[in-house]
Amino acid sequence: MDSYIEITVLPDLEADANFLMNNLCSKLHAVLGQVTEGKVGVSFPNYAVAGKNLGTKLRIHGDAAMLGKLMAQSWLKGLRDYCQCSAILPVPANAKQRYFARRQVKSVHNKRQRSISKGWLTQDEAMTKISDDSQKLLKLPFLQLTSRGNKQQMNVFVEQGPVIDLPTEGSFNSYGLSRLSEKVTVPWF
C-alpha cells in the first residue's frame, strides 16, 4: 500500500458529519466489492471511542493503480458538494501501521432463532432463557448503513487496533475493513 486518498466530509445545517460519513461509506461499500478485489482498505484519522465517533475524515489506502481504478467510477455522485477529496497521494515514508476491523455481535433475535432452528430450545424456552438483557452492547464507533439485500438498517461497528511498525498483509472486506481474525493493517500517519 503505497498510496491513499483522503476524503473530508463537510457538514452543514442540512447534513451532519455522521450522516455524511454514513452515506460516503455506503457508496464506497457499493463499489469496493465490484472493483478492488479486497486490495483497498480504509482508515478513520479522527476515530474516537469516547464519543463513538468516526470523525470527518476517511482515508482510502491501496496502490496507486487500484485507487485510480476506484476513482474512475462515479461512486461519489451526489456527495461532491459535501466532500473534499484529495488527489491520489503517496504514503509518508515514516508511516506506522494500524488495523480497522468490523466488529460484530449476534443479536438476541438471531440467538433465539438459531436455538429454535437447531432444536436446542422451543419458542417459549428461547424467549425465557435468552433474555433481551443478554445482548452485548458494543461501545465502539459505527457506521449506520442500509442493507442492499433486505433494506434494513444495520450498524457496522469499527474497531481500531494499536499502532505497530510492520504491516500485516491480507485482504479487506467490501467495507474496506479487516476481518478481526486477520488484523490486516493500513498505513497510519
Secondary structure, 3 states (H helix, E strand, C coil): CCEEEEEEECCCCCCCHHHHHHHHHHHHHHHHHHHCCCCCEEECCCCECCCCECCCEEEEEECHHHHHHHHCCCCCCCCHHHEEECCCEECCCCCEEEEEEEECCCCHHHHHHHHHHCCCCCHHHHHHHCCHHHCCCCCCCEEEEECCCCCCEEEEEEEECCCECCCCCCCCCCCCCEECCCCCEEEEC
